[in-house]
Amino acid sequence: MDLSRALAGPYCAALLSDMGAEVIKVESSNGGDSSRAWAPFDGVHSLYFDSANRNKQSVAVDFYSEAGKTLLWDLAVASDVLIENFRPGVLAATGLDPDLLREANPRLIIASVTGFGATGPLSQAAGLDQVAQGMSGLMSVTGLDVDHMYRVGVPIVDLVTGIYTAFGIAAALAGRKEGGAGSTVSASLLETGLSLSAFQGQQYLSTGEVPVPRGNNHPVLSPYGVFKSADIPLIIAVGSEKQWVQLCELLGRPELAAHPDYASSRLRTVHREELRELIDGLLERQNAADWLRDLRAAGIPAGPIYNYAQAFADPQVQHLNMVQTVSRSDGSELPLLRGPVSVNGQAPAVRKAPPALGEDTLAVLAGLGLTAEQIAGLVDAGVVLAAPAVAPRG
């Protein structure tokens, strides 16, 4: 049961659906998930919503009516997992008190996503991705320099929080199989952002030194970043002494490997700027495509900087069949990214397009055991919204 909105929770549920979970997205009949109104749009369809709601069913319910609260309760009790991202306490206010739910279904796993954590002075504050990027320090190491700090170009904290929550749910399901009882899984955007600090945060914790942005250069390894060529920039990532020696040989300057300024990873980082200028000058002798061929043949990690049109056109991306086309309920076609995790060599399929609001209300309520007359009464009373059948286009 996916009660979440926007991105972190819905992305979590989409990842679980990739692994075979039946996900019922329960939305307010008054407009549904807020991201349905967010750009970019394809006609009337929000592509923001579409990007995180594959393989789901949609049930639209009036959350504030007594009959609607009863339906929410019945759906929750019938579920293995409930995912929500309300502020702490709001779930209980909707009639879904976690303690009472557990009495009715001791095996239920409840997963909660918050902005700043379930307790503490900011637990009731609204939190979104960029706020968490800023507060966690992530923005402070992203950008050109200390005067030009940038957000990551995608809502990275939302997405990773969704991944963490899915991981927690999978662990809770495994634990339930052993012990028989459900668990409470919680994650927050702030905790996720802090967890992404990796060695940058550890540097401060251990040395007191505050990291700063390094633009497109790796903060601690060199040469590792964006370099020039005769036509377009390319990325070269030297992560070992062996790769450093190989790069020097490939550039036609094998003696650089033992140069006193560049003979170790630490020295190359100290002299990173002069080394970058030196390598740029050597790389400008030929085009990026030729360098990439030679670098990859030598085992040195390297790649181009693509826009999304170029990324989706890359032969490797096309070989992986990452983009699958499905049909919405109105017959319109939607090219959609599949999930990224394969099992036993089998990639997940996009089985169902993101649903229209209330698209599956009738089928899900029938699955709960309601009669056709009972369902019709709920529709007529406005307790639930059932999307009208739409004739396919063409």
N, C-alpha and C positions, 0 to 999 in steps of 0.2 A: 504494500500500500504506500504509494508515493504522495505524501501530502505537501511536499516541498515546492518551492517556487523559484524562479529566476535561474540560477546556474549550478551552484555547488551540489545541492540535493538532487535536482533532476539529472545532472551528469553522473552522480553516483548510481542512481537507479538505472540509467542507460547502460552503464558498464555492467551492472548485474544482469540486465536483460541480454547483453551480449553472451553471457555465460549460460543462458537458458532460463533465467527467472521470468515468471509471469508477473508483469508489473501493471498494476492498476493505478493510474494517475487520478487522484480524487481532487477535483477543483471546485471552487465556488461557482455556483451558477450565475453569479453576478460578474461576468467577465473572465473568470478563470485565472490561470497563472498570469501574473502581471507581465511576464515577458512576451505574451501573445501580442502586446501592444508596442513592442520595441522593434526598431529598425535593425537591420535592413529588411525590406519587404520584397516579396515576389507576388505582385498583385495584392490580394488580401492576406497572404500568408506571411507571418513573421519568420524570417530565416534565423533569427536569434533563438526563437522557440524551437524551430525545427532541428537546430544543430544539437540539441541535448535531449530530445524526447522520442528517439527512434524506439520501435518495438514495444510501445506502450498502448494500453487501453485508457480511454478517458471517460470518467464518470463525473457529471456535474450535479452538485447538491447545494441546496440552501443550507449553509452552515448554521443559521440562526434559528431556524424553525425546530420545534420539538421532533417532528417526524424526520427532519434532516439529520438531527443529532442522533436519532436512533439508527438511521442508516449508517452514519459514520461509525458508530459503535459496532454494529454488526459486521461491517467491512473490516474493521481493525481486529476484532476478535477472531475473524476467520483467516487472518493473515499470519504468515510466518515472520514477516518483518514489516515494521512501520518506520518510514523515513519522514522526518519533519524538520523544518528550519524556522519555526516561530521563535519569538523571544521566550526565555525561560518562563514557564507558568501559563503561557497562552494555550498550549495543548490541553491542559486540564480545564481551562476556561471554555473550550469548545465541547466539553463533555467527555474528553478522552483522558481522564486521569490515569497516569501510568500505573499507579498502584492498583487501581480497580481493574484496569485492563489485565494486569498480571494475575489477579485473582481469577478472572474469567478464562484466561489463556496463559498458563504458567510458562509455556514454551515461546511466547512472543518476544521477539527481539525489537527493541525500540532504539532507533538511531536518530540522534539530534545534532543538527548543525547550527551553531550560533556565530555571532560576530566576534565576541570577545571572551567566550567561555560561559559555563553555566552558573558560575558564582563570581563574586568580586564586584568592585565599584562600577565597572562598565557593563555588567552582565545584562542590564536592561537597555543599553544603548544600541541604536541601529548601526549595523556595520555592513559595508560593502567592500568589494575587492580592492579598489584603489586606496580606500582608507586603511585597510590592512597592509597593503604594500608600503604605504607611508609609515605607519606606526611600527612595523616589524623591522625596519631598516633596509628592506629590499630595494626601495627606490634610492636610498643613499649610496648604493654601489652600482647603480644603473644610470648610464649617461656619459656625457663627454668629460665632465669634471665636476668639482664641488659646486660650481655656479650653474650647472646644467644637469640636474637630476631628473630622470624620466621614469614613468611607469613602464612596466613591461607591456609590449604591444598587444597582448591578449590577457584576459582576466586570469592570470596564472594562479593566483591564490584560490580563487573559486574552483578552478579545475583540479588543482592538487588536493584541495579539501575534499572534493568529490571522490578522488582516488583513495585518499586515506580512509574515508568513511566506508567505501566499498570494501577495502581491506579489513577494516574492523568488523564489518558485518560478516564477511567470509570467515573470519576467525571465530566470531560468535556462533555461527552456524556449525562450524566444526566442533566447538566446545559443547554446544547443545547436543550434538550427536553422542558425545561421550557422557555428559552429565544429565541431560534431559531437560534442563531449565534454560529459559531465555536469559538475555543479558541486556544491559544498557550500554550503547555505544555512543560516544560523544566526540565531536571535533569542533574546532572553531577556526575562523579565518585568521585570527591573530596568532594562534598556536601554529597553524600551518605556515604562515609567513615567517615566523621565527625559526621554524624547523628548516626552512629553505636557506638559512644563512650559511650552512655548511662550514667550510673553513674560514669564511669571512667573519662569522660570529665567533668562531673558536679563537681566531686571532685576537679579537678584543678580550674575550674571557681570559685568555692565557697571558697576554702581554700588555693589555691596556691600550693597545694601539687601535685607533678607529680607522677602518678601511675607507677608501675613497673610490669614486668611479674611475675606471681605466678605459673608458670608451670601448672600442672594439678589440682591445688587447686583453689577453688573459691576465688576471691580477697577479699571478705568482709564477707563471711559466713563460719562457721566451726562447725562441720565436714561436708565438702562438697568437694568432689573430688575423686581421684583414691586411692584405698586402696588395700592391699594385702589380699590373702586368702590362703588356703592350696594348691591351684593349679594355678589359674590365677587371674589377677587383676580384680577388679570390681569398679563400680562407686556407691557411696552413697551420697545422697543429702538431708541433714537435713535443712529444711527451716523454722522450727517453734520450739517453746519450747516443744510443745506436742510431736513432732517427736523426739526431743532430749531425752526426758524421755523414750519414747518407745524404742529408740535405746539402751539406757543404760540397760533397762530391758532385751532386746533381747540378749545383750552381756553378761548377767549374772552379771552385775555390776551396779545395780540400784542406789547405793550410789553416783556414779559419777555425777548424774544429779544435786546434790546439792553441789558438791565439790566447794570450794571457787574460784578455778581457772576456773571453767567451768559453773558456775551457770547462766550465761547470754550469749547471742550471742556475745556481745562485748568482754567479757572475753575469750570466746572460740577462738575468732579470735586472740587476743593477745597471747594466749598460743597454737596457732594452731600446731606448730611443735611437741611439746611434746604430745599433744593430738592425733595427727596422729600416732605417734609411739606406743602409748598406744593402740589405736584401731587396728592398724595392728597386734599387738601381740595377741589380742583377736580373731581377724578374722582368723588367721592362724590355728585355731583349726578345721575348716571344709572347704569343697570345696565351690567354688563360687556359684555353682548351688543350693546348700542347703541354703546358705545365701540369695540368691536372692528369693527363695521360701518364706523364713521366713520374710524377709524385706518387700516384697510386701504384704504378708498376714497382716503385722502390719501397712500397709499404708505408709511406708517410701519409697520415690522414690529411685529406684536402678536399675542398669542395667549392662550388660557386655560391654566390648570394642570389637566390631566386626571389622573384615576386611569386604570388600564388598561381598566376597563370603558368609561369615557367615550372613551378614545383609540380603541379598536376600533370604537366606535359612530359615530365622526365620519364625516360623508359623504365627506370627502376620502380618508380611510383606506380606506373601503369602495370608493370609486371605483378606487383603486389595486390592489384585489384582493390585498392583502398576505397575507390569511389563506386558505389552501387546505385542504380536508379530504381526507384520505387514509385508507385502511383498513390497519390492521396485519394481520399474518399470522393473528391469531386472529379477525379479522373486526371488531374494535372500531374505531370511527372516531376519528380524531385531527385536530382543527383545528391547523394548523401554519403558522408564518410562512414565507413563501418568502424567497429571497435578495433583497437590496436593489438589485442592479445590473442594469439593463436594457441590451441591446445592440440598436441599430437599432430602438428602440421596443419591443422584445420583452422582456418580463419573464421571469425564469426560472420554471420550473414545479417543483413538488414532485412528482417522478416516482415516488418510493417512500417509504413510511413508514420511520422508523428501525427497524432489524432486531432481531428477537429474537436472543439469543446463539446463534450457530451456525446461523442460519436459512438461510444460503447455502453452508454448508460443502460439501455434496455437489455442487452445481453448479459451484463454483469449482474443486474438485479435479478434476472431470471436464474442466473447461476447461484444466487443466494437463496433460491427457493421461493421467491415471490411469484404469485400467479399473474397472468396477463391483466386481470381485473385490478389487482392491487397496484401493479406498475402504472396502468393507465390512470388510476386515481391519484398517484403521486405526481404524475406529469400534469394532470389537469389542475391540481392544487398548487403547482409551482414549486413543489418540494425538490423535484429533480428537473434537469433540462436534458432532453434527448435531441440530439442534432437531427434535423430532418434528412431523410434520404435524398441524395443528390444524384441526378442522372450523370453518368460519366460524360466528359467532354468528347465531342466527335461522334 
